[in-house]
Amino acid sequence: MGRADLAARLEGNGRSELSRFERPVVIQLSRHAAERVVFDVNDAATILLRDLTRETKKRKAAMDACLRVLRGESHPPAARRAFVAAALEAKILRSD
């Protein structure tokens, strides 16, 4: 599972209540950027693909977790936990 798989899955996946997080995650991509509220797996996956470009184990685990949810193989809380871990590692997490 990689970037191409996740990008392809995002292209064909409309927003769904099934991929929403119970609680949003707030991130800030840079010191001067506005805070962003991440409401669902689609938002998290897009950020992982486009904004967090440094390859780390936590980022890869978060991408894999998002892809599993988008495929219907897992549930949003698992992807949320993995995304929070990747955001914390990247020092972009504002509130969990």
C-alpha positions as CSV (number, residue, x, y, z in Angstrom):
1,M,0.0,0.0,0.0
2,G,1.5,3.3,-1.0
3,R,0.9,6.8,-2.2
4,A,-0.6,5.7,-5.5
5,D,-3.1,3.4,-3.9
6,L,-4.2,6.0,-1.4
7,A,-4.4,8.7,-4.1
8,A,-6.5,6.4,-6.3
9,R,-8.8,5.5,-3.4
10,L,-9.3,9.2,-2.6
11,E,-10.2,10.0,-6.2
12,G,-13.0,7.5,-6.2
13,N,-14.3,8.0,-2.7
14,G,-17.0,10.6,-1.9
15,R,-17.3,12.0,1.6
16,S,-19.1,9.6,3.7
17,E,-20.4,9.5,7.3
18,L,-18.6,6.2,7.5
19,S,-15.2,7.8,7.3
20,R,-15.9,10.7,9.8
21,F,-13.9,11.0,13.0
22,E,-15.9,11.1,16.2
23,R,-13.8,14.2,17.2
24,P,-11.9,16.3,14.7
25,V,-8.2,16.8,14.9
26,V,-6.7,20.3,14.7
27,I,-3.4,20.8,13.0
28,Q,-1.2,23.7,11.9
29,L,1.1,22.9,8.9
30,S,3.5,25.8,9.6
31,R,4.0,28.6,12.1
32,H,2.3,31.1,9.7
33,A,-0.4,28.9,8.4
34,A,-4.0,28.9,9.7
35,E,-5.1,26.0,11.8
36,R,-6.9,23.3,9.9
37,V,-9.6,21.1,11.3
38,V,-9.5,17.5,10.1
39,F,-13.0,15.9,10.2
40,D,-12.5,12.6,8.4
41,V,-10.3,10.0,6.9
42,N,-10.4,11.7,3.5
43,D,-9.0,15.0,5.0
44,A,-6.4,13.1,6.9
45,A,-5.3,11.1,3.9
46,T,-5.1,14.2,1.7
47,I,-2.9,15.9,4.3
48,L,-0.6,12.9,4.6
49,L,-0.2,12.8,0.8
50,R,0.2,16.4,0.0
51,D,1.5,18.2,3.1
52,L,3.5,15.6,5.1
53,T,6.1,14.7,2.6
54,R,8.8,13.4,5.0
55,E,8.8,9.6,4.8
56,T,8.5,8.2,8.3
57,K,7.1,5.0,9.8
58,K,4.3,6.9,11.5
59,R,3.3,8.6,8.3
60,K,3.3,5.3,6.4
61,A,1.3,3.7,9.2
62,A,-1.2,6.5,9.1
63,M,-1.5,6.3,5.3
64,D,-2.0,2.5,5.5
65,A,-4.7,3.0,8.2
66,C,-6.5,5.6,6.1
67,L,-6.4,3.3,3.1
68,R,-7.8,0.4,5.1
69,V,-10.8,2.6,6.2
70,L,-11.4,3.8,2.6
71,R,-11.4,0.1,1.5
72,G,-13.9,-0.8,4.2
73,E,-11.4,-3.0,6.0
74,S,-11.1,-0.9,9.2
75,H,-12.8,1.8,11.1
76,P,-12.1,5.6,11.4
77,P,-10.8,5.5,15.1
78,A,-7.8,3.4,14.0
79,A,-7.0,5.9,11.2
80,R,-7.5,8.8,13.6
81,R,-5.1,7.4,16.1
82,A,-2.5,6.8,13.4
83,F,-3.0,10.3,12.0
84,V,-2.6,11.9,15.4
85,A,0.7,10.0,15.9
86,A,2.0,11.1,12.6
87,A,0.9,14.7,13.2
88,L,2.5,14.7,16.6
89,E,5.8,13.4,15.2
90,A,5.7,16.1,12.4
91,K,5.0,18.7,15.1
92,I,1.8,19.9,13.5
93,L,-0.7,18.7,16.0
94,R,-2.6,21.6,17.7
95,S,-5.3,19.6,19.5
96,D,-6.5,16.1,19.6
